[in-house]
Amino acid sequence: MKLLSLTSENFRNLSPGEISFHPLANLIVGRNGQGKTNLLEAIYLLGTTRSFRTTRVGSLFRFDSPNLFVSGILEREGLQRTLSAGLEGGEGRRRVLMINGEKVALSPYLEASSVVAYSAARLDAIRGTPEERRRFLDRGIASVQRGYVGQLSRYMRVLRQRNALLSDIAHHRQSAATLDAWDDELIDAAGAIHRARSAYADDLAQAHEEIVRSHGYHVSNLKISYQPSLTDELSKRRQQEIRARMSLAGPQRDLVEMLIDGRPAAEVLSGGEQKMTVLFLKFAKVELLRRRTGESPLLLLDDIDAELDLEILQKLLLNLPEQTQLFATSAKDSILARLETGPHRRLSVENGRVTSSQDFT
């Protein structure tokens, strides 16, 4: 899978126009605040419809712009396709997704590409809330399991309807007996999410352990603890849920923890060790994608800094499948120079615009 070019309009500070990429490695350099990360974020949005930096969609728009648009030419299995994602601001928050100029739904759009992003500034898998770690698992599952986005959407739809019914019951507008059918729906929809999360957490932990061990990194005992919030005893919680007017069990309350010797990783690891651990998790995710799909995703490494073990990072990149396309940013030329291990393109970014592009062999 290769991203040949990218075009954006009104995306943060990026200037409109087409940016072409090297099929193997793209090293993006520039001072802080010039748009390096915005460029990676636009690539991520193109592939996933989301940001890897924020859940606040409004922050992606150029100031005072009512909409934004990203488009890219993707080559996959010898075929080229144009992917486009447009977002409208305001109350509507409308999203338009297209492949080769034809509107498509979210699931087929997400299946058209695969992107993995690492940011030294975002360590949600380690430092984040349980919600952020659940999102970390869900994004990984969605990248390797067709239909998972639909399963999540189904569960959230059932959850909203059941919560509305709980509110009606609390206000004496409905009978508690009407919950029976929705309990069955919730249990069935939740089961698919629980099974997928449990299996993926196990697979990711195993792939992470294998990679860490092969590179001799000293933080090698990470455990991904997944504890589902079970829904098979909803009847016992019924009165409590009616009083709360919301569902008190289900995937929205699953607990996901990253543990080192039984303790939260955020408490026992240094800042550099946390960054390296998340980096290894990202490379483990890339490996799972390769095993299950037979191809590598686009790999985005944002804000590479000196706290990372650059020697290990270099080895990780050398051990990637040969056709993996890399996009890496840093404000320091000296750090990116450590990654110049083969054919690549160096792009300089200033004020949201690529000011120079040079290929090296």
Salt bridges, closest charged atoms under 4 A:
GLU41 OE1 - ARG12 NE 2.62
GLU41 OE1 - ARG53 NH2 2.80
GLU88 OE2 - ARG94 NH2 2.98
GLU111 OE1 - ARG146 NE 3.88
ASP124 OD2 - ARG122 NH2 2.74
GLU131 OE2 - ARG135 NH2 3.37
ASP138 OD2 - ARG197 NH2 2.86
ASP168 OD1 - ARG173 NH2 2.92
ASP180 OD1 - ARG238 NH2 2.97
ASP183 OD1 - ARG162 NH2 2.82
ASP183 OD2 - ARG238 NH2 2.73
GLU185 OE1 - ARG154 NH2 3.46
ASP188 OD2 - ARG154 NH2 2.84
ASP203 OD2 - ARG292 NH2 2.29
GLU209 OE2 - ARG213 NH2 2.35
GLU210 OE1 - ARG291 NH2 2.82
GLU233 OE2 - LYS236 NZ 3.81
GLU241 OE1 - ARG162 NH2 2.76
ASP254 OD1 - HIS194 NE2 3.13
ASP254 OD2 - ARG197 NH1 2.84
GLU273 OE2 - HIS218 NE2 2.82
GLU287 OE2 - ARG290 NH2 2.64
GLU287 OE2 - ARG291 NE 2.93
GLU295 OE2 - ARG76 NH2 2.39
ASP305 OD2 - LYS275 NZ 2.70
GLU307 OE1 - LYS275 NZ 2.75
GLU311 OE2 - LYS315 NZ 3.75
ASP333 OD1 - ARG346 NH1 2.71
GLU340 OE2 - HIS344 NE2 3.75
GLU340 OE2 - ARG346 NH2 2.55
GLU350 OE2 - ARG31 NH2 3.97
ASP359 OD1 - ARG345 NE 2.51
